[in-house]
Structures are given as C-alpha cells and as structure tokens.
Amino acid sequence: MLGGCERKPAEAAAPVRPALTVVVEPAAPPAERRFTGTVAPRYEAKLGFQATGRMTARNVDVGDRVVQGQMLATLDPTVLRLAVVGSKADLANARAALVNAKATNDRQQELIRTGSVSQAQVDAALAARDTAQAKVGQAQASLQKAEEQLGYASLRSGYDGVVESWTAEVGQVVTAGQAVVTVARPDLRDAVFDVPDDRVARFAAGRAFTVALLADPAVSAQATVREIAPQSDQLTRTRRVRLTLEAAPAAFRLGTTVTLGLVEAVPGPARIVLPAGAAVERDGATTVWTVDPQNRLRARAVTLGERDPGTVTVATGLAAGDRVLIAGAHSATEGQAVKIDAP
C-alpha cells in the first residue's frame, strides 16, 4: 500500500450571482410634486364587550351602515343568565332571613317588658334584624349588577356610522374590553397624507388644497389642513398631515386613494432617485451596493433625503455613472461576483 498524502480537490468557486442594477443618472425634480393619501374618518371607535365570553353572532359586516343603538354582535349569555338566577335566589333568601329576624326582634321586645329576657338578648335580636336588612340591600345590588352584566352580552353601536373592520370571529372567546369591531363616522372625513419633513412647511394649518381621486382625477374636492403630526416617522422621515374634506362627493368613500398636487416654487437641483429596496439600513448607517469594474459588489455609505412609497432620494454618496444593485440588496455580500442584468 502507498502511504502518501492524498490531494484534496480544489474548492469550487463561488457562483456568479445575477444582479439587477441601474446606472445612476441624476434627474431634475418635477415642477409639481404629487402626494398620495387615503380618505379616513375623523372619528372612529374600536368597540368591545364589557364582559368575557364566547362570541355567538356577528350581526353586521364590514361596510354596513349602522345606527345608534343597533346590535353589532352578541356573546353566549348562559353564564350571565345563571348569575342573574343565582342573584335572585340570594335576594329571596335574604328577604326570608329578614322576615325571620324582624319576627325574632318583635318577640324579644315583648318579652323584655315582662322581664323574661335580658337586655343583651334584645340587643342581639336588634343587631340580627339590622344585619338581615343590610344583606337584603346587598343582594338587591348584586342582582342589579348581574342584570346589568347580562346586557353586556350585547354589543351595540354608540352612534350612526360604518363598520370598518372586525378583529374577532364567531366562536372566539373574547375578554372584557378587547376590541372586536371598528365603527367610523362617515359624515366627517379627512384626506390623510404622509409628507416629507422638508415639505411640511408648505402645509400650514388652514391652507386650502384641491384633492382628487387617484382613479378619476376629474372628481375632486376642496380640503383644508386641519392637523400636522408634531413628530416625523423614524423610518420614513415623513409627518402625517390631515386635511378636512369640504362638501366631498360621494365617491370619496372611506379608504379611497386620493392625490394632492404641490407646485414647487423654485425647481430644485438634480437628484438621484433609487428604488427603496436598493438602500440597506445596518448599524445605524445607510448603504447601497455598487458594482466595480470587475463586476463585484462593493458597499457604499450614502445619505438619504426624501423617502416616498417605493423610492428614496440619495443626497450624498453616489455620482453619475455609478452602477447600483436594486434588487436583493439585503442578501448581498462584500466582493460577491455578479452578472449584470440591467432593468
């Protein structure tokens, strides 16, 4: 037998990854900036039962209009009804004990006149009567509470509105106070937009705008800025702006997508816009993957400006002609070989 060292097979080369990329080309921003938002109710309430139990019925569906006091859902009332029956029995027992205590007290009062009983016995009978009287009051309060809790098996709307959503199903056990349905008032509607920090100043309180349907821009309504969120979202760096819709057509239903145009007073400088998936947040820093002349990925630190749904604006870190990976950035690695596949 030969006792030499065996030659190990060469390690397989890392596979070349197909990469969807774009070449950076700064472009001037449009003269009009359009924002997309939704129609939302100004007032809405998340309703729940005031008792714990198994939900046995849902009387309305999402989108249904309801009136004040209308039944929305019910719980199984068996346990609550038994509590009422038990409270009634306790009240009857307390009343019977009171009758007996009163009779005993009356006898003791008669006997004390003849000296047949001591004063201590009379005082004990009087105390027993007062205790029985108090237990009757306690039993009456318990019965009233049980009857009130029986009413908690029914969930009713507190005002006229529209059912927005359900978070519980028939047969599910829900706890007291758990939200099961959301009811909104459709008469007061807002147009809600997420506006970048650098544009919030253009939305001064009380300023009027024209809001149009995304599906049909010809259908529009006037809206006035009512509320501006005091803080921006940590991820998107936008602030929520709510505008009150004034005499809006019926087509502005809750949840409808709407748009708002904002004309830029002074055209801004050319900017670099990338798909949102190209930017990766790691250790508090934002990076993108660029492709070097040898078709290998290199991490590049960048600073982002505006963030819109689906896109981000790169303020610094990239230059015209850089090739950037726009798909699969979260699974890329430094120095990984790629095969260029332009969009």
C-alpha positions in Angstrom: 0.0 0.0 0.0 1.2 3.6 -0.7 1.2 5.8 2.3 1.4 9.2 0.6 -0.8 12.3 1.2 -4.0 12.4 -0.8 -4.5 15.5 -2.9 -7.7 17.4 -1.9 -10.0 18.5 -4.6 -9.9 22.3 -5.3 -12.7 24.2 -3.6 -15.5 25.2 -6.0 -15.6 28.8 -7.0 -18.4 30.9 -5.6 -21.3 31.1 -8.1 -21.8 34.3 -10.0 -25.0 36.0 -8.9 -27.3 37.6 -11.5 -27.8 41.2 -10.4 -30.5 43.7 -11.4 -28.8 47.1 -11.5 -29.2 50.6 -12.7 -26.7 53.3 -13.7 -27.1 56.4 -11.7 -28.4 59.4 -13.7 -29.3 62.5 -11.7 -32.6 64.0 -12.9 -34.2 67.3 -12.2 -37.3 67.1 -9.9 -40.7 67.7 -11.4 -42.2 71.2 -11.2 -45.3 69.7 -9.4 -44.9 67.3 -6.5 -47.8 64.9 -6.1 -48.7 63.2 -2.8 -50.8 60.1 -2.5 -53.0 59.5 0.5 -56.3 58.0 1.6 -59.7 59.1 2.8 -60.1 58.4 6.5 -62.7 59.1 9.2 -62.1 61.9 11.6 -63.8 59.9 14.3 -63.7 56.1 14.8 -64.1 53.8 17.8 -62.8 50.4 18.5 -65.7 48.7 20.3 -65.6 45.7 22.6 -67.8 43.8 25.0 -67.8 44.7 28.7 -67.8 41.1 29.7 -65.8 38.0 28.9 -67.4 35.2 26.9 -67.7 33.3 23.6 -69.0 35.4 20.7 -72.1 33.7 19.1 -73.1 36.2 16.4 -71.9 39.0 14.2 -75.0 40.9 13.1 -73.3 43.3 10.6 -70.5 43.0 8.0 -67.6 45.3 7.0 -69.0 48.2 5.0 -72.5 48.1 6.5 -74.1 51.3 7.8 -75.3 51.1 11.4 -77.5 53.4 13.5 -77.1 54.4 17.1 -78.1 51.5 19.4 -78.1 48.9 16.6 -76.9 45.4 17.7 -73.5 44.6 16.3 -72.6 41.3 18.0 -73.6 39.0 20.9 -71.9 36.7 23.4 -73.2 33.4 24.8 -75.5 34.7 27.7 -75.7 31.3 29.5 -73.2 32.1 32.3 -74.6 35.6 32.7 -78.2 34.4 32.9 -77.2 31.9 35.6 -75.6 34.7 37.5 -79.0 36.5 37.4 -80.8 33.4 38.6 -78.3 33.0 41.4 -78.6 36.6 42.5 -82.4 36.3 42.5 -82.2 33.3 44.8 -79.8 35.1 47.1 -82.2 38.0 47.3 -85.1 35.7 48.1 -83.0 34.0 50.8 -82.0 37.4 52.3 -85.6 38.6 52.4 -86.7 35.4 54.1 -83.9 35.9 56.7 -85.1 39.5 57.2 -88.7 38.4 57.9 -87.4 35.9 60.5 -85.1 38.5 62.1 -87.9 41.0 62.3 -90.2 38.5 64.0 -87.5 37.5 66.5 -86.8 41.1 67.3 -90.5 41.8 67.8 -90.8 38.8 70.2 -87.8 39.9 72.2 -89.3 43.4 72.5 -92.5 41.9 74.0 -90.5 39.6 76.4 -88.3 42.4 77.7 -91.4 44.2 79.1 -92.2 41.2 81.3 -88.6 40.7 82.2 -88.4 37.2 80.6 -85.2 38.0 78.6 -82.1 40.1 79.3 -81.3 43.3 77.6 -78.3 41.6 75.9 -80.7 39.2 74.1 -82.8 42.1 72.9 -79.8 43.9 71.6 -78.6 40.7 69.8 -82.1 40.4 68.1 -82.0 44.0 67.1 -78.5 43.6 65.6 -79.6 40.4 63.7 -82.5 42.4 62.2 -80.3 45.2 61.1 -77.8 42.7 59.6 -80.5 40.9 57.7 -81.8 44.3 56.4 -78.2 45.1 55.1 -77.9 41.7 53.4 -81.2 42.4 51.6 -79.7 45.6 50.3 -76.5 43.8 49.3 -78.5 41.1 47.5 -80.5 43.7 45.6 -77.3 45.4 44.5 -75.8 42.1 43.4 -79.0 41.3 41.4 -78.9 44.7 39.7 -75.2 44.2 38.8 -75.9 40.7 37.4 -78.8 42.1 35.3 -76.6 44.9 34.0 -73.9 42.4 33.1 -76.4 40.3 31.2 -76.8 43.4 29.0 -73.1 43.3 28.3 -73.7 40.2 26.2 -74.9 42.5 23.5 -72.6 44.9 21.7 -74.3 48.0 20.3 -73.2 51.0 18.3 -72.8 54.2 20.2 -73.6 56.4 17.1 -74.5 56.2 13.4 -71.6 55.0 11.4 -69.9 52.5 9.1 -68.3 49.2 10.1 -64.7 49.4 9.1 -63.2 46.1 10.4 -63.7 43.1 12.6 -61.0 41.6 14.7 -62.9 38.7 16.2 -64.9 35.8 14.7 -68.0 33.8 15.8 -67.0 31.1 18.3 -63.9 33.1 19.5 -63.6 33.7 23.3 -63.1 37.4 23.9 -62.1 39.2 27.1 -63.8 42.3 28.6 -62.5 45.4 26.9 -61.0 43.6 23.9 -61.6 45.5 20.6 -63.7 43.3 18.3 -65.1 45.9 15.8 -64.2 49.3 14.5 -67.0 51.7 13.7 -66.3 55.1 11.9 -68.4 58.1 11.4 -68.6 58.7 7.6 -70.1 62.2 7.8 -66.7 63.8 8.8 -63.9 62.7 6.5 -60.2 63.6 6.3 -57.7 63.2 3.5 -54.6 61.8 5.1 -51.1 62.2 3.6 -47.5 61.4 4.7 -45.4 64.5 3.8 -41.6 64.6 3.9 -40.1 66.9 6.6 -38.8 69.4 4.1 -42.3 69.9 2.6 -44.3 70.2 5.8 -43.8 73.9 5.9 -45.9 74.2 2.7 -48.9 72.7 4.6 -49.7 75.5 7.0 -52.7 75.0 9.2 -55.8 76.3 7.4 -54.3 76.3 3.9 -56.7 75.0 1.2 -55.8 72.4 -1.4 -57.6 70.5 -4.1 -57.7 66.8 -3.5 -58.6 64.4 -6.4 -59.4 60.7 -6.7 -56.4 58.7 -8.0 -58.7 56.5 -10.1 -60.5 59.6 -11.6 -58.7 62.9 -11.3 -61.7 64.7 -12.7 -63.5 64.1 -9.4 -62.1 66.5 -6.8 -62.9 68.3 -3.6 -61.6 71.2 -1.5 -59.7 70.3 1.6 -58.2 72.4 4.4 -55.2 71.5 6.5 -56.5 70.6 10.0 -53.7 68.7 11.8 -50.0 68.1 11.4 -48.2 65.4 13.3 -45.7 67.0 15.8 -43.1 64.3 15.1 -41.9 62.6 12.0 -41.8 58.9 11.5 -38.3 57.5 12.4 -38.2 55.2 9.3 -39.8 57.3 6.5 -38.9 60.8 7.9 -42.4 61.9 7.0 -45.1 63.6 9.0 -48.8 62.8 8.8 -51.0 65.7 7.6 -54.8 65.5 7.9 -57.0 67.7 5.7 -60.7 68.2 6.3 -62.7 67.4 3.2 -65.4 70.0 2.5 -68.6 69.0 0.6 -66.8 66.0 -0.9 -68.7 63.9 -3.5 -70.0 60.5 -2.5 -67.1 59.0 -4.5 -64.8 60.0 -1.6 -65.6 56.9 0.3 -63.6 55.8 3.4 -60.4 54.1 2.3 -60.4 55.7 -1.2 -56.9 56.6 -2.6 -56.6 60.3 -3.3 -53.8 62.6 -4.6 -52.8 66.2 -3.9 -50.5 68.4 -6.1 -48.0 70.8 -4.7 -46.3 73.2 -7.2 -42.6 73.8 -6.4 -41.9 77.5 -6.1 -38.3 77.0 -7.2 -37.1 74.0 -9.2 -34.6 72.0 -7.1 -31.3 70.7 -8.2 -30.8 67.4 -10.0 -31.3 64.4 -7.7 -30.7 60.7 -7.6 -33.7 58.5 -7.1 -33.5 54.8 -6.5 -36.0 52.0 -5.6 -36.5 51.8 -1.9 -35.1 48.2 -1.9 -31.7 49.4 -3.0 -30.9 51.0 0.4 -30.0 48.9 3.4 -30.0 50.1 7.0 -27.2 48.5 9.0 -25.8 49.5 12.4 -27.5 52.9 12.1 -26.0 53.7 8.7 -27.5 53.5 5.2 -25.6 51.7 2.4 -26.1 50.7 -1.2 -24.3 48.1 -3.2 -22.3 49.4 -6.2 -20.7 47.3 -8.9 -17.0 47.8 -9.6 -15.2 47.4 -13.0 -14.5 43.7 -12.1 -18.3 43.1 -11.6 -18.0 42.7 -7.9 -20.3 44.2 -5.2 -18.9 47.0 -3.0 -20.8 48.6 -0.1 -21.1 52.4 -0.4 -22.3 54.5 2.5 -24.9 57.1 1.4 -27.1 59.8 3.0 -30.8 59.7 2.1 -33.0 62.7 1.5 -36.7 62.3 0.8 -38.4 58.9 1.1 -41.6 58.2 -0.8 -43.6 55.0 -1.1 -41.3 52.7 -3.2 -38.4 55.2 -3.8 -35.7 57.0 -1.9 -33.6 60.1 -2.9 -29.8 59.8 -2.4 -28.4 63.1 -1.1 -24.7 62.2 -0.9 -22.5 59.1 -1.6 -23.3 58.4 -5.3 -22.2 60.1 -8.5 -23.4 60.0 -12.1 -22.3 56.7 -13.8 -22.3 54.6 -10.6 -23.9 51.2 -11.1 -26.2 50.2 -8.2 -27.8 47.0 -7.2 -31.6 47.5 -6.9 -32.8 44.0 -6.1 -31.8 41.6 -3.3 -29.6 44.1 -1.5 -30.3 42.5 1.9 -28.7 39.2 0.8 -25.7 40.6 -1.0 -22.1 40.3 0.4 -18.9 42.4 0.0 -16.9 41.3 -3.0 -19.6 39.0 -4.4 -19.2 38.4 -8.2 -22.3 39.3 -10.2 -23.6 39.1 -13.7 -25.0 42.4 -14.8 -28.7 42.4 -15.7 -30.0 45.9 -16.3 -33.7 46.5 -15.8 
